[in-house]
């Protein structure tokens, strides 16, 4: 289980472990929290009061300090897993839904024609369509794209990089995803 760490202003910074979250709580770095309590850590007993220390960890925390991520300067890392998630595991040519092991990264402008390996030039394709298109553009292969490639937002990237997102974390992130995102479909 991961905790969604945000800057104090609510910009996603990272997915952190429960232990890392406890460190932020203990250091007094948590400015606010949202979502549900996902864990309770108990410590020693206070010598004066006899009370046991306790830290309840929320699924979403906003922390102090300078944000490590500037959402406007971010370049999202392109991985097959995130690409297939962005495209909802749907082939851009035949429109069929496939499991990840039957999908490929397809370059709209082929690498052999100096097409870049960037979010704006790649789509998800099944192995059959990728093989049929080969080293041609969609126009050259007479295979029109069913959807256009796009750069995911920071919010989409946080969704795409974690497979086990809690409901409250997903609701928080989806509230900031652009309406044009395929993740909202």
Wavefront OBJ file of the C-alpha trace (Angstrom):
o trace
v 0.000 0.000 0.000
v 1.265 3.473 -0.894
v 0.415 6.886 0.494
v -0.090 9.761 -1.952
v 2.318 12.529 -0.907
v 1.388 16.020 -2.055
v 2.956 19.432 -1.628
v 1.226 21.733 0.853
v -0.614 23.274 -2.116
v -1.902 19.860 -3.243
v 0.413 19.058 -6.171
v 1.366 15.343 -6.369
v 4.965 14.682 -5.370
v 5.327 10.910 -5.021
v 3.868 7.610 -3.913
v 5.522 6.751 -0.596
v 5.569 3.755 1.726
v 3.776 3.725 5.076
v 7.161 3.932 6.808
v 8.102 7.055 4.815
v 4.728 8.593 5.717
v 5.340 7.906 9.418
v 8.679 9.700 9.120
v 6.873 12.781 7.741
v 4.352 12.653 10.603
v 7.062 12.223 13.253
v 9.089 15.116 11.818
v 6.018 17.376 11.856
v 6.091 17.741 8.074
v 2.445 16.791 7.478
v 0.463 20.021 7.064
v -2.828 18.376 6.178
v -4.297 14.998 5.373
v -7.219 13.651 3.379
v -8.787 10.316 2.654
v -9.125 7.501 5.098
v -6.801 6.282 7.814
v -4.825 3.389 6.330
v -2.548 2.436 9.235
v -1.876 3.061 12.903
v 1.644 2.850 14.311
v 2.175 2.644 18.060
v 5.350 3.581 19.856
v 6.629 3.720 23.393
v 4.920 5.012 26.530
v 5.461 8.540 27.836
v 7.317 8.398 31.159
v 5.208 11.214 32.640
v 1.705 10.547 31.301
v 2.010 6.831 30.704
v 0.272 7.276 27.356
v 1.480 5.297 24.386
v 2.505 7.302 21.318
v 0.437 6.720 18.219
v 0.593 7.864 14.594
v -2.437 7.398 12.352
v -1.495 7.527 8.664
v -3.947 8.939 6.117
v -3.998 7.739 2.504
v -3.252 11.293 1.250
v -0.895 13.732 2.979
v 0.153 17.292 2.192
v 3.677 18.051 3.382
v 5.738 21.126 4.198
v 8.778 22.223 2.334
v 9.560 23.167 -1.207
v 7.779 20.940 -3.746
v 10.135 18.581 -5.561
v 7.914 18.551 -8.655
v 6.944 21.538 -10.767
v 3.822 20.376 -12.644
v 4.537 22.720 -15.547
v 8.132 21.564 -16.065
v 7.433 17.830 -15.730
v 8.149 15.423 -18.543
v 6.345 12.182 -17.957
v 8.453 9.056 -18.350
v 7.215 6.911 -21.231
v 6.857 3.226 -20.366
v 4.811 0.550 -22.087
v 2.750 -0.022 -18.973
v 1.822 3.661 -18.691
v 1.210 3.899 -22.460
v -1.162 0.920 -22.423
v -2.938 2.440 -19.425
v -3.270 5.824 -21.141
v -4.806 4.083 -24.156
v -7.004 1.834 -21.957
v -5.438 -1.332 -23.483
v -7.214 -0.599 -26.779
v -5.471 -1.002 -30.137
v -5.363 2.342 -31.961
v -6.034 0.603 -35.289
v -8.579 -2.210 -34.789
v -10.180 -0.840 -31.612
v -10.076 -4.165 -29.761
v -9.221 -4.468 -26.077
v -6.206 -6.681 -25.222
v -4.276 -7.879 -22.195
v -0.899 -6.188 -21.781
v 1.101 -9.186 -23.037
v -0.618 -8.909 -26.448
v 0.090 -5.192 -26.889
v 3.000 -3.281 -28.384
v 4.284 0.287 -28.445
v 3.493 1.517 -31.955
v 5.227 4.558 -33.455
v 2.806 6.602 -35.568
v 5.741 7.962 -37.571
v 8.008 4.893 -37.586
v 11.473 5.043 -36.050
v 12.780 3.949 -39.480
v 11.373 7.247 -40.820
v 12.989 9.201 -37.965
v 9.875 9.217 -35.779
v 10.654 10.053 -32.135
v 9.940 7.772 -29.179
v 7.704 10.324 -27.413
v 4.181 10.357 -25.985
v 2.971 12.355 -29.008
v 4.242 9.749 -31.490
v 3.247 6.478 -29.842
v -0.002 4.603 -29.444
v -1.017 1.173 -28.229
v -1.371 -1.488 -30.922
v -2.041 -5.197 -30.938
v 0.762 -7.334 -32.340
v -1.229 -8.106 -35.504
v -1.921 -4.452 -36.380
v 1.649 -3.411 -35.512
v 3.003 -6.147 -37.799
v 0.593 -5.203 -40.609
v 1.454 -1.477 -40.396
v 5.164 -2.328 -40.284
v 7.512 0.599 -41.076
v 4.822 2.778 -42.650
v 2.796 5.724 -41.419
v -0.933 5.152 -40.862
v -1.621 6.933 -44.156
v 0.890 4.820 -46.079
v -0.578 1.628 -44.571
v -4.203 2.797 -45.074
v -4.771 2.226 -41.345
v -6.322 5.351 -39.803
v -5.827 5.985 -36.107
v -8.961 5.558 -33.986
v -7.590 7.991 -31.375
v -4.793 10.545 -31.222
v -1.722 10.279 -28.981
v -1.282 12.894 -26.241
v 0.986 13.814 -23.326
v -0.534 12.726 -19.996
v -0.917 15.384 -17.320
v 0.911 15.103 -14.001
v -2.321 13.847 -12.414
v -2.754 11.155 -15.088
v 0.877 10.136 -14.673
v 0.345 9.525 -10.945
v -2.637 7.309 -11.774
v -0.712 5.443 -14.479
v 2.323 4.731 -12.306
v 0.492 2.994 -9.434
v -1.569 -0.150 -9.990
v -3.033 -0.283 -6.469
v -4.706 3.063 -5.909
v -7.203 3.334 -3.069
v -10.654 4.701 -3.901
v -10.146 8.001 -2.079
v -6.749 8.510 -3.740
v -8.293 7.825 -7.173
v -11.140 10.259 -6.516
v -8.630 12.936 -5.467
v -6.466 12.443 -8.565
v -9.391 12.094 -11.001
v -10.820 15.419 -9.775
v -7.760 17.091 -11.351
v -7.485 15.053 -14.577
v -8.344 17.060 -17.719
v -11.840 16.385 -19.116
v -10.215 15.371 -22.438
v -8.289 12.509 -20.785
v -8.993 8.971 -21.951
v -8.793 7.940 -18.281
v -12.173 9.622 -17.709
v -13.886 7.562 -20.402
l 1 2 3 4 5 6 7 8 9 10 11 12 13 14 15 16 17 18 19 20 21 22 23 24 25 26 27 28 29 30 31 32 33 34 35 36 37 38 39 40 41 42 43 44 45 46 47 48 49 50 51 52 53 54 55 56 57 58 59 60 61 62 63 64 65 66 67 68 69 70 71 72 73 74 75 76 77 78 79 80 81 82 83 84 85 86 87 88 89 90 91 92 93 94 95 96 97 98 99 100 101 102 103 104 105 106 107 108 109 110 111 112 113 114 115 116 117 118 119 120 121 122 123 124 125 126 127 128 129 130 131 132 133 134 135 136 137 138 139 140 141 142 143 144 145 146 147 148 149 150 151 152 153 154 155 156 157 158 159 160 161 162 163 164 165 166 167 168 169 170 171 172 173 174 175 176 177 178 179 180 181 182 183 184 185
